[in-house]
Amino acid sequence: MKADFKLIIKIEALNFFFIIFMRRNIFLFIILVVVLALGGYLYLIKISGLGEAGQATDQPDCTVRLEVSRDDNIFKNKNFGDKIKVEDNRFDGLVLLDATKPKDYANGGGEKIGKLTTPSSLVGFDYRDVAVYLVKNQILKTYWHLGSKVCLADENTDKLDTLYVAHFIGTHEVCTNECETEELDFRVMIEKDSGFIYLAK
């Protein structure tokens, strides 16, 4: 009887410790599940935020949006570097340039497009309209084959208010055996004192 009693006590003791062990592990298991669920939720939020950031980059706030088509190009028979004339009398000595691959100047300068004949020092002179005109009318060519989508993403002047800069970004299709999309990223700079206009990277 004593042996049976001792065995029963041992079994009950084992049951007691087993129950305590299981309760403790269940508690730890619940904590693990909660931590994993919270981590997954935070990861989804992060991925969602990155997606929104990517969309913001792909679709920036544009002051002006332009769709430029080869069909509207009146300078099809001209080459880069050729002098061209336009009906707008604000300009003089314009040159056709490639805005898909703007040159990178070490001193921060640019490639000369032409000059303003209208006194740019006049109050209220519309520098934005000048920059947009050059892109829209394809004095600055923003594509190789079919056309481009261009966005005026930013405008600024220097501290002395002597230089206006319009920053354009966008895309254009390059088609050889297959069509691929390439990025556009260039600046139109206008010296307010001299009236000279430059294309820059």
C-alpha positions in Angstrom: 0.0 0.0 0.0 2.8 2.4 0.9 4.4 1.7 -2.5 1.2 2.5 -4.3 0.7 5.6 -2.2 4.2 6.8 -3.1 3.6 6.1 -6.7 0.4 8.1 -6.7 2.2 11.0 -5.0 4.9 10.8 -7.7 2.3 10.7 -10.5 0.4 13.7 -9.0 3.6 15.6 -8.6 4.5 15.0 -12.2 1.0 16.0 -13.3 1.4 19.2 -11.2 4.7 20.2 -12.7 3.5 19.2 -16.2 0.5 21.5 -15.9 2.7 24.4 -14.7 5.1 23.7 -17.5 2.4 23.7 -20.1 0.8 26.8 -18.8 4.1 28.6 -18.9 4.8 27.5 -22.4 1.3 28.4 -23.6 1.9 31.9 -22.2 5.2 32.1 -24.1 3.6 30.7 -27.2 0.9 33.3 -27.1 3.6 36.1 -26.7 5.4 34.6 -29.7 2.3 34.7 -31.8 1.5 38.3 -30.8 5.1 39.4 -31.6 5.0 37.7 -35.0 1.6 39.1 -35.8 2.8 42.6 -34.8 6.0 42.2 -36.9 4.0 41.2 -39.9 1.6 44.1 -39.6 4.5 46.6 -39.3 6.2 45.0 -42.3 3.0 45.4 -44.4 2.8 49.1 -43.3 6.4 49.6 -44.4 5.9 47.9 -47.8 2.7 50.0 -48.3 4.7 53.2 -47.5 7.4 52.3 -49.9 4.8 51.7 -52.6 3.2 55.1 -52.0 6.7 56.7 -52.1 7.4 55.0 -55.4 4.1 56.3 -56.8 5.0 59.7 -55.6 8.3 59.5 -57.5 6.6 58.1 -60.6 3.9 60.8 -60.5 5.4 63.9 -59.0 3.5 67.2 -58.5 4.1 69.0 -61.8 3.7 72.7 -62.4 3.2 72.0 -66.1 2.7 68.6 -67.9 3.6 68.2 -71.6 3.0 65.4 -74.1 5.5 66.0 -76.9 4.9 64.1 -80.2 7.1 63.6 -83.3 4.1 64.5 -85.4 4.2 68.1 -84.2 7.9 68.6 -84.8 8.5 71.3 -87.4 12.2 70.7 -87.2 12.3 67.1 -88.3 14.8 67.8 -91.0 17.2 69.7 -88.7 20.1 68.3 -86.8 21.3 69.0 -83.3 23.4 72.1 -83.3 21.5 73.7 -86.3 20.4 77.3 -85.9 16.6 77.6 -86.1 14.2 80.5 -86.4 10.8 80.7 -84.6 8.0 83.1 -84.9 8.2 84.2 -81.3 10.2 87.5 -81.2 11.4 86.9 -77.7 14.2 84.8 -79.0 17.4 85.2 -81.0 19.9 82.7 -82.4 18.2 79.6 -81.1 20.0 76.2 -81.6 18.4 72.8 -81.7 19.6 70.6 -78.8 19.2 67.1 -77.4 17.6 67.2 -74.0 17.6 63.4 -73.6 21.3 63.5 -73.0 22.3 66.9 -71.5 26.0 67.5 -71.1 27.4 67.6 -67.6 29.6 70.7 -67.1 32.1 70.7 -64.3 31.5 74.4 -63.5 27.8 74.0 -63.3 27.2 75.7 -66.7 25.3 74.5 -69.7 25.1 74.3 -73.4 23.9 77.5 -75.0 20.4 77.4 -76.5 20.1 81.0 -77.5 19.3 84.4 -76.2 16.3 86.5 -75.1 15.8 89.7 -77.1 13.0 90.9 -74.8 14.4 92.7 -71.8 14.3 90.0 -69.2 14.7 92.6 -66.4 11.1 93.8 -66.9 8.9 93.2 -63.8 6.7 90.2 -64.3 8.7 88.6 -67.1 7.5 85.1 -67.5 10.6 82.9 -67.3 8.5 79.7 -66.9 6.7 80.4 -70.2 10.1 80.7 -71.9 11.4 77.4 -70.6 8.1 75.6 -71.4 8.1 77.1 -74.9 11.5 75.6 -75.7 10.3 72.1 -74.7 6.8 72.3 -76.1 8.0 73.6 -79.5 10.9 71.0 -79.6 13.8 73.4 -79.7 14.9 71.1 -76.9 14.2 67.7 -78.3 13.0 65.4 -75.5 12.7 62.0 -77.4 14.5 59.9 -80.0 11.7 58.2 -81.9 8.0 58.8 -81.1 7.5 61.3 -78.3 7.8 62.0 -74.6 6.0 62.9 -71.5 7.6 65.9 -69.7 7.0 67.4 -66.3 8.1 70.8 -65.0 9.0 69.6 -61.5 10.7 72.5 -60.0 11.7 76.1 -60.4 14.2 78.3 -58.5 16.4 81.3 -58.7 19.8 81.9 -57.1 20.3 84.0 -54.0 21.1 87.2 -56.1 18.0 86.6 -58.3 20.2 86.7 -61.4 19.5 83.1 -62.6 16.2 81.3 -63.3 16.3 77.5 -63.4 13.5 75.2 -64.6 13.9 71.5 -63.8 12.2 69.1 -66.2 11.8 65.4 -65.7 9.9 62.7 -67.6 10.1 59.7 -69.9 10.5 58.9 -73.6 10.3 55.7 -75.6 13.4 54.3 -77.4 12.4 51.8 -80.0 14.9 49.6 -81.9 14.0 45.9 -81.9 11.9 46.5 -78.8 10.6 49.7 -77.2 12.1 50.7 -73.8 11.3 53.6 -71.6 14.2 56.0 -70.7 14.2 58.8 -68.1 14.4 62.5 -68.8 16.2 64.8 -66.4 17.4 68.3 -67.5 17.4 72.0 -66.7 16.8 75.2 -68.6 18.8 78.0 -67.1 18.2 81.7 -68.0 20.6 84.5 -67.1 18.3 87.4 -66.2 20.9 90.1 -66.9 22.3 88.8 -70.2 19.3 86.9 -71.4 21.4 83.9 -72.4 19.6 80.5 -72.1 21.3 77.2 -71.4 20.5 73.5 -71.3 22.1 71.8 -68.4 22.1 68.4 -66.6 
